[in-house]
Amino acid sequence: MFKLFRRKKQKQQPEAENTRLAIAALLTYYLKPNTLPSSHTQEDWKNSLGAKYTTTIQRLVKSGDLRRPNLHESLQFARAKDIKSVLKEHDLRVSGRKAKLIERLIENAPDAAQRLAEQYATDAYVVTESGQEKASTFQKEQNQRKTQAKLQVRDFIKRGNLTAACAVINQFYIWLPPVLRPGMGMNWDSPNGGMFLYLDRATYILNNAHSSWIAQELPQDLRESLIFAAIENELWPGRITTDGLSLSQDMKLKRPVDAFLRLFMNLAANARDLQNAKEMGITKVGIRTANDEHICSHCQQLSSKTYFLSEVPVLPSPHCTNEICRCSYSLFPDD
């Protein structure tokens, strides 16, 4: 039984729990030997960690969750050509893959290998056994929570309850440390923030996609599932995915499945732009192409005019010869 989620301000996790999650998430970046990120990225992490990034790293070293990489791990950061250069200086063979080069250098010139490692891995770290356990526990819980959230979201979409679907997604991302939440200015803690910012576009797909030219290109028995999938992709941040779709390998479609999903999403985005134009009192708009070598002649022609809102062509255009029409409306066309 799925729990209905009301659209309200989410409860915040205790500060200690937030910090624990952030530290566990940080450790996942060092499951393999890794160097410290840029100063900008370190600053992004500061709020989630409750301390400077480097301070947290040193604490994790003292607690036994992180360690400096060993010689072999450190040399992974060196470029193959630099390893070969040192091998040549010691009259050693330079053939073979990078792993073989590292092995040969360590065996025959350990002091030179140590100097090269220090040059490339001065700020590198990797998890210890205890750090790996904490990182893996975080990843497992994150995957479980996201899987459960996706199932709930799909159920709410099928029921037409997109507000509840947005609440489930927000709840998942609010659980994550702030640094891992996607988007800028999403304001995840606000009742109207997070994925509620995309609720109107998802609602447009739900209410209008069935009557669109895009749906008419699909077999009748496939339309609803692809429309639901487009809504799910509209609400979940990230790349387009066909997860949850059961498609026959023998099914012949005019376009790839992900192209249909993106077309539905473009349809909603362009409809939102037209609505914005009306609300701003704009009476005429233009059409903006992707302005690259893939522009079709039909869209090129559309972009040469301006249109009153009552006569503007629908976008994405059904006459575009590309798999995905990438045109959008220009709300402030040149006079």
Number of C-alpha atoms within 10 A of each C-alpha: 4 9 8 13 13 12 16 11 14 16 10 10 11 8 12 11 12 19 18 16 20 23 23 22 23 22 26 20 17 21 19 14 20 20 17 17 13 9 11 8 12 14 15 16 21 17 16 23 24 15 13 15 22 13 12 16 19 14 13 18 18 11 12 14 22 24 20 18 22 14 18 16 19 25 28 19 17 18 12 16 12 11 22 19 14 17 21 12 9 13 9 16 12 19 9 10 9 18 12 11 21 23 15 19 24 16 11 13 15 14 12 17 24 17 12 19 22 16 14 16 23 13 13 19 25 24 26 20 13 13 24 20 17 21 23 17 15 21 15 12 11 17 12 12 15 16 12 13 19 20 14 19 26 19 17 19 23 13 11 15 15 24 20 22 30 27 25 25 21 24 20 16 20 19 19 16 22 17 17 16 18 14 12 8 8 15 14 23 17 14 15 17 17 27 24 24 15 17 18 16 23 28 19 18 23 21 11 14 25 16 9 14 14 19 20 12 14 18 12 10 8 13 18 17 15 21 24 22 24 25 28 24 20 26 23 19 14 10 8 16 15 16 10 11 13 9 11 7 6 6 7 10 11 10 13 11 15 17 16 24 25 20 22 30 23 22 24 26 23 19 21 16 15 22 14 13 19 14 9 10 9 15 14 20 20 22 23 18 20 13 10 7 6 11 17 15 12 12 22 17 11 18 18 10 12 19 16 12 16 8 9 16 15 14 21 26 21 15 12 18 14 15 14 19 23 20 22 23 25 19 19 14 14 9 5
